[in-house]
Amino acid sequence: MKNKLSDLRNHLFAQLEAVREASDEDLAKEVQRATSVSDISRVLIESAKVEIDYFRHIGGENSASSFIESKPALPPGKATRQ
């Protein structure tokens, strides 16, 4: 899978810009498109939550996920928040 969570974020911001920049005659169409993008995004996020819960229950890391990006490694001596 080539799309990551950051790609979804970029698509959402692009759609927000399209709504904001739409002409009066195109606004209704862009709002309808934004609603569709939002609905699909919501499903993807819920799916990612299930994936995270699965990794928590099996004691694994989300590095096996092709959608959720792993956290970058911290430099030595830096504490992580839990």
N, C-alpha and C positions, 0 to 999 in steps of 0.2 A: 504494500500500500504506500503510495507516495504522499498522500495528504496527511498533514500533522495538525495538531490543535492550533498551532500558530497560523497555519494556512486558513483555518476556519475563522479565526479572529480577523485576519486580513480581509476575508470575504465579507464579514459582517460590517467592518468599517467602510469598505468600498460601497456596500449597499446603502449604508447610512449617508454617505456622501452623495450617492445617486438620488436619494430621496430629497436631500437638502438642496441639490442643484437642479432638480426637475422643474421644467416649465409648468405653468398652470395647467396646460392641456395634457401633460404627461404625468402629473402628480398622482392621479388615481391609479394609473398603471404601475408606477414605481412603489406606491404604498402596498398594492396587492403583491407585487414581487417581493417586497421587504417582508411582508407577512409570511409568505411561503418560505423564504430563506430562514426566517426566525423559527418557524415550525420545524424545519429540517434540522437546524442547528440544535434545537432543544432535544430532538431524538438522539443526535450524535453525542451530546453532553451526557444525557442519561445513560447511554451505552458505555461511555467512558467511565461513569461512576460505577457501573456494574463491574467493569474490568478492574478498576482500582479495588473494589471490595473483594473480588476474587483473589487478586494478588495478596491482599492483606490476610485473607483466610488461609491461603496456602503458605504464607510466610515468604513469599517471593518478592522480587523487585519489579517495578514497572518497566524495567529495561527490556523485557520481553515484548512489550507493547509496540505495535507499529504505528499507533495513533498518538499516544501520550509520550511526549518527549521526556527523556530522563533529565534529572537535575544535573547541571554541570558540576564537575568535581571542585571542591573547595581547596584553596591552598592549604598546606600543612599548618596546623595550629589554629585553624578557624573552627569554631563550634557551630553545630547545626541547631536550628530550632526544632522542637518537637511539638 
